[in-house]
Structure formats: C-alpha cells, structure tokens
Amino acid sequence: MSQRVLAILLIALVVSIGASYAVFRLVKARIGVASGPPTSAILVAARSLEIGTLIKDMDVKAGQWVGQLPVGAQIKREDVVGRGVVAAIYEGEPVLETRLAAVGAGAGLAATIPPGMRAVAVRVNDVVGVAGFVVSGMRVDVLITGNPPGAATPAGPKVKTLLQNIQVLSAGQNFQKDSEGKPVQVPVVNLLVTPEQAEILSLASNETRIQLILRNPLDTEPTKTSGTAMANLFNEPKAPAPPSAPRPKLTPVVLAAKPGPPPPFRIEILNGPRHSEVKFDQKVPEEQQ
C-alpha cells in the first residue's frame, strides 16, 4: 500500500473520530437540558437574619432555585428591603412572605405581633418569672391571688387560674426564641394575648398578685380548676369512715298462734216429749295457758 493511500485513511479516521465525538457531546447536552429540572432566580438570605431585624439591601442576594418555587418566595429586592423579620431566616435560605412583617410595619417587637393580637407587659421577679425560665417562645398560665370582692371574706385570700396557654412574646428586651431554654433574669415579660385577655390581665395586675406558671408547649389542652382559698389549706382532711361489718341475716320467726279456749261439752236430755241441752266448759291445763 502506498504512503498516499495510508495518509488518506489516517486522515479519514481522525475526521470520523472527531465528528463522532462532536455529535456525542451535542446529543448529551440536549438530553441533559431536556431531562433536568428547571431553575429559577430567587432571593436568599446573605446572612442569618434574627427576629425583629430590618432587612437591608446587603442582607439578601440572588440565588438559583432548582424545581418548583416555594410558596411565597420573593424575587424582587424592592419587595423585601425595609421589611421586618418575624421568623428567623438562616443564611442561604429563601426569603418567604410568611417570615416577613407586613409592608410598613417596621421591625422590632411590634412587627412580630400577629394581626388581632396584643402584647401586654407583666412585671416579674424570681418567683413570678419561674426563676428566669420564662423566656421568649415559652407557654405559661397566669394565676392571680387576692381577696374576692365583698364585705366579708371568711375563707381568706383565694388563688385562681386566670389565663391558660399564653405565649411569651419577649423577655425583657430579648424577643428572640431561645432554643436551649436558658434562664433569663428580666424585670418584665410581654405576653401575647387577645384584646379581651389584655383587659383582664391589666385589671388583674393592678388589683391582685400575678404569678406565671410554666407549661409544656405541646400541652395545649385547657384544664378546668375551681381555685382554692386560704381556709381550704388549713382544713383537716376527713378520715375515711371505717368499713361497717356486714349485718347478719335475720331468719324470720313465725310465732305460733295462742290456742283459744276449747269448745264446751254439750249434753242433750230427753225426758219424754221434753228436750233440753246442758253445756259444760272444759278446763284448760295451766301449761297451755
């Protein structure tokens, strides 16, 4: 075989390999684009944003989201900048509408109050604040102690459960949820209540002594209690009555009837045409009387 023919075959082999490789890359790219999930532009947090933070332009950045966008995902910066954070957003997470305060609500504690609810401050100490364990995000019951209205209170002061399953919105100046539940010594706590509960709590804080009782956040069932008075604490509990011995069964006694007097003897006397009858009483023995 001449060198000319060999060179032509070698060139044809190289061209065919190159063409095959180019077709393979082109087909692979088209198959990958057609089968891969779509991506969308989305705003994500550039740093971890705590509750109450006012979002600035540097706090968010553009990112790519693979697949369907989450509900409420934010895309435009102007829709996010200047709004407060009501739920923590961690770095790299998408900025969702549900984690932002309403437009114009600002930041801080007020932005975390849901519509229709109120925040009421309650003065606490080590006892009222459950030794500092009443922190943001906890659930508490509100107890009141005082004398019921009236001229005479013979039973003494009374304690009653006023409100149940109330959320602690903030402890002092800290309104971020503490996942570790560390104690925080603060002078006041803010409770999240309805307007009706706010009126009740305001009156109770002025006229009675308030104490907060910590409860499990998963325990949401209300408990019915009647309260207790001072007199009930000193009442001696009544000892249970000893069990009574079973009464013996009484057998009915049938009394024999007392025998009556025996019938008298009768003697008929026949004297010719005359007929008469004489009666004699029988004598009853003494043992039968």
C-alpha positions as CSV (number, residue, x, y, z in Angstrom):
1,M,0.0,0.0,0.0
2,S,1.4,3.3,-1.0
3,Q,2.1,6.1,1.6
4,R,-0.5,8.3,-0.1
5,V,-3.3,5.8,0.5
6,L,-2.2,5.3,4.0
7,A,-2.2,9.0,4.7
8,I,-5.7,9.4,3.3
9,L,-7.0,6.5,5.5
10,L,-5.4,8.0,8.6
11,I,-6.9,11.4,7.9
12,A,-10.4,9.9,7.4
13,L,-10.1,8.0,10.7
14,V,-9.2,11.2,12.6
15,V,-12.0,13.1,11.0
16,S,-14.6,10.4,11.8
17,I,-13.5,10.2,15.4
18,G,-13.8,14.0,15.8
19,A,-17.2,14.1,14.2
20,S,-18.5,11.2,16.3
21,Y,-17.2,13.0,19.5
22,A,-18.9,16.3,18.5
23,V,-22.2,14.6,17.8
24,F,-22.0,12.7,21.1
25,R,-21.4,16.0,23.1
26,L,-24.2,17.7,21.2
27,V,-26.7,14.9,21.9
28,K,-25.7,14.6,25.5
29,A,-26.1,18.3,26.1
30,R,-29.6,18.4,24.6
31,I,-30.7,15.3,26.5
32,G,-29.3,16.8,29.8
33,V,-31.2,20.1,29.2
34,A,-34.4,18.4,28.3
35,S,-34.4,15.9,31.3
36,G,-33.0,18.3,34.0
37,P,-35.4,20.2,36.4
38,P,-35.9,23.9,35.6
39,T,-34.1,26.6,37.7
40,S,-35.5,30.0,38.7
41,A,-33.9,33.1,40.2
42,I,-34.8,33.7,43.8
43,L,-33.8,35.9,46.7
44,V,-31.9,34.2,49.6
45,A,-30.5,35.5,52.8
46,A,-26.9,36.7,52.6
47,R,-26.6,36.2,56.4
48,S,-28.7,34.8,59.2
49,L,-31.5,37.2,60.0
50,E,-32.9,37.1,63.5
51,I,-36.5,38.0,64.6
52,G,-37.0,41.8,64.6
53,T,-34.3,42.5,62.0
54,L,-35.0,45.2,59.5
55,I,-33.8,43.8,56.1
56,K,-31.3,45.9,54.2
57,D,-30.1,45.6,50.6
58,M,-26.9,43.8,51.7
59,D,-28.9,41.2,53.7
60,V,-30.2,39.4,50.6
61,K,-28.7,38.1,47.4
62,A,-29.8,36.5,44.2
63,G,-29.7,32.7,44.0
64,Q,-30.9,29.8,41.9
65,W,-33.7,27.5,42.9
66,V,-34.0,24.1,41.3
67,G,-37.5,22.9,40.8
68,Q,-40.8,24.5,41.7
69,L,-40.5,27.7,43.7
70,P,-41.7,27.6,47.4
71,V,-45.0,29.3,48.2
72,G,-44.4,33.0,49.0
73,A,-40.8,33.1,47.6
74,Q,-39.5,36.6,47.0
75,I,-37.9,37.5,43.7
76,K,-37.6,41.3,43.7
77,R,-35.4,43.2,46.1
78,E,-37.8,46.1,46.4
79,D,-40.4,43.7,47.8
80,V,-38.1,42.7,50.7
81,V,-35.8,45.6,51.6
82,G,-37.2,47.7,54.5
83,R,-39.4,44.9,56.0
84,G,-39.0,43.3,59.4
85,V,-38.3,39.6,60.1
86,V,-41.0,37.8,62.2
87,A,-39.3,34.4,61.9
88,A,-35.6,33.6,61.8
89,I,-34.2,33.2,58.3
90,Y,-30.8,31.4,58.1
91,E,-28.0,32.1,55.6
92,G,-28.8,30.6,52.2
93,E,-32.5,30.1,52.9
94,P,-35.1,31.6,50.5
95,V,-36.8,34.7,51.8
96,L,-40.5,33.8,52.2
97,E,-43.5,36.1,52.6
98,T,-44.6,34.2,55.8
99,R,-41.3,35.2,57.5
100,L,-41.7,38.9,56.8
101,A,-43.7,41.6,58.5
102,A,-46.3,43.5,56.6
103,V,-45.2,46.3,54.4
104,G,-44.8,49.4,56.6
105,A,-44.9,47.5,59.9
106,G,-41.3,48.2,60.5
107,A,-39.1,46.0,62.7
108,G,-38.7,45.1,66.3
109,L,-41.2,43.7,68.7
110,A,-44.3,45.4,67.2
111,A,-43.7,43.7,63.9
112,T,-43.9,40.2,65.5
113,I,-47.4,40.7,66.9
114,P,-49.9,38.9,64.6
115,P,-53.0,40.9,63.5
116,G,-55.8,40.9,66.0
117,M,-53.4,40.2,69.0
118,R,-51.8,42.4,71.6
119,A,-48.6,42.4,73.7
120,V,-49.1,43.1,77.5
121,A,-46.2,43.7,79.8
122,V,-46.2,41.9,83.2
123,R,-43.8,42.8,85.9
124,V,-41.9,39.7,87.2
125,N,-39.4,38.7,89.7
126,D,-37.6,35.4,90.5
127,V,-40.9,33.8,91.8
128,V,-43.3,35.2,89.2
129,G,-40.9,34.6,86.3
130,V,-40.3,31.0,87.3
131,A,-36.6,31.6,88.2
132,G,-35.9,33.2,84.8
133,F,-37.1,30.3,82.7
134,V,-40.0,32.3,81.3
135,V,-38.3,33.3,78.0
136,S,-39.4,34.1,74.5
137,G,-41.4,31.4,72.9
138,M,-42.5,29.7,76.1
139,R,-46.1,29.0,77.1
140,V,-47.4,29.9,80.6
141,D,-50.6,30.0,82.7
142,V,-51.5,33.2,84.6
143,L,-52.5,32.7,88.3
144,I,-54.0,35.5,90.4
145,T,-54.1,35.7,94.2
146,G,-56.3,38.1,96.2
147,N,-59.4,38.7,98.2
148,P,-62.7,38.3,96.2
149,P,-64.8,41.5,96.2
150,G,-67.2,41.7,99.1
151,A,-67.5,43.0,102.6
152,A,-66.6,39.7,104.3
153,T,-64.1,37.1,103.2
154,P,-64.2,34.4,105.9
155,A,-62.3,31.9,103.7
156,G,-59.3,34.3,103.3
157,P,-57.4,35.1,100.1
158,K,-58.1,32.9,97.1
159,V,-56.0,31.8,94.1
160,K,-57.4,31.1,90.7
161,T,-56.1,30.3,87.2
162,L,-57.0,33.3,85.1
163,L,-55.5,32.6,81.7
164,Q,-54.0,29.4,80.2
165,N,-51.6,28.6,77.4
166,I,-50.4,32.2,76.8
167,Q,-47.3,32.7,74.6
168,V,-44.4,34.7,75.9
169,L,-43.6,37.2,73.2
170,S,-40.4,38.6,74.8
171,A,-38.4,38.5,78.0
172,G,-37.1,41.9,78.8
173,Q,-35.5,43.3,75.6
174,N,-35.0,39.9,74.1
175,F,-37.7,38.8,71.7
176,Q,-35.7,36.0,70.0
177,K,-36.7,32.4,70.8
178,D,-34.2,30.6,72.9
179,S,-34.0,27.0,71.7
180,E,-32.0,26.0,74.7
181,G,-34.4,27.4,77.3
182,K,-31.8,29.2,79.3
183,P,-33.0,31.2,82.3
184,V,-33.0,35.0,81.8
185,Q,-33.4,37.3,84.8
186,V,-35.6,40.2,83.5
187,P,-37.9,42.8,85.2
188,V,-40.8,42.4,82.7
189,V,-42.1,39.9,80.2
190,N,-44.5,40.6,77.3
191,L,-47.4,38.2,76.8
192,L,-49.2,37.7,73.5
193,V,-53.0,37.9,74.2
194,T,-56.2,38.9,72.6
195,P,-57.7,42.4,73.3
196,E,-60.2,40.8,75.8
197,Q,-57.4,39.0,77.6
198,A,-55.4,42.2,77.7
199,E,-58.2,44.0,79.6
200,I,-58.5,41.1,82.1
201,L,-54.7,41.0,82.6
202,S,-54.5,44.7,83.0
203,L,-57.1,44.7,85.8
204,A,-55.6,41.7,87.5
205,S,-52.1,43.2,87.6
206,N,-53.5,46.3,89.4
207,E,-55.8,44.6,91.9
208,T,-54.2,41.2,92.6
209,R,-50.8,39.5,92.7
210,I,-49.9,37.7,89.5
211,Q,-47.8,34.5,89.1
212,L,-46.7,32.8,85.9
213,I,-46.7,29.0,85.7
214,L,-44.5,27.4,83.1
215,R,-46.1,24.7,80.9
216,N,-45.1,22.3,78.2
217,P,-45.6,24.0,74.7
218,L,-47.0,20.7,73.5
219,D,-49.6,20.7,76.2
220,T,-52.4,22.9,74.8
221,E,-55.4,21.3,76.4
222,P,-57.2,23.7,78.9
223,T,-57.6,22.5,82.5
224,K,-60.7,23.2,84.5
225,T,-60.0,24.3,88.0
226,S,-62.2,25.8,90.7
227,G,-59.4,27.6,92.5
228,T,-58.7,27.3,96.2
229,A,-59.0,29.6,99.3
230,M,-56.8,30.1,102.4
231,A,-59.4,28.3,104.6
232,N,-59.1,25.1,102.5
233,L,-55.4,24.9,103.2
234,F,-56.0,24.5,106.9
235,N,-59.0,22.2,106.9
236,E,-58.1,18.8,108.2
237,P,-58.9,16.1,105.7
238,K,-61.8,14.0,106.9
239,A,-60.7,10.5,107.8
240,P,-62.5,7.8,105.9
241,A,-65.2,6.0,107.8
242,P,-64.2,2.5,108.9
243,P,-65.9,-0.2,106.9
244,S,-69.0,-1.4,108.6
245,A,-69.3,-5.1,109.5
246,P,-71.9,-6.9,107.4
247,R,-75.1,-7.3,109.2
248,P,-76.1,-10.9,109.9
249,K,-79.1,-12.1,108.0
250,L,-82.1,-12.4,110.2
251,T,-84.2,-15.5,110.0
252,P,-87.9,-14.7,110.2
253,V,-89.5,-16.3,113.3
254,V,-93.1,-17.5,112.9
255,L,-94.9,-17.2,116.2
256,A,-97.5,-19.9,116.8
257,A,-100.9,-18.6,117.5
258,K,-102.1,-18.9,121.1
259,P,-104.7,-21.6,121.3
260,G,-108.2,-20.4,122.2
261,P,-110.5,-22.0,124.8
262,P,-111.8,-25.5,124.0
263,P,-115.4,-25.8,122.9
264,P,-117.8,-26.7,125.7
265,F,-119.3,-30.1,126.3
266,R,-123.0,-30.4,125.2
267,I,-125.4,-33.0,126.8
268,E,-128.8,-33.5,125.5
269,I,-131.5,-34.6,127.9
270,L,-134.6,-36.4,126.6
271,N,-137.5,-36.7,129.1
272,G,-140.5,-37.9,127.2
273,P,-141.6,-35.2,124.9
274,R,-139.4,-32.7,126.6
275,H,-136.0,-32.0,125.0
276,S,-133.2,-29.9,126.7
277,E,-129.5,-29.3,126.3
278,V,-126.9,-28.6,129.0
279,K,-123.3,-27.1,128.3
280,F,-120.2,-27.7,130.4
281,D,-117.0,-25.6,129.8
282,Q,-113.7,-27.6,129.6
283,K,-110.8,-26.8,131.9
284,V,-107.6,-25.7,130.2
285,P,-104.4,-27.0,131.6
286,E,-102.0,-24.4,133.2
287,E,-99.1,-25.3,130.9
288,Q,-101.2,-24.4,127.8
289,Q,-102.4,-21.1,129.1
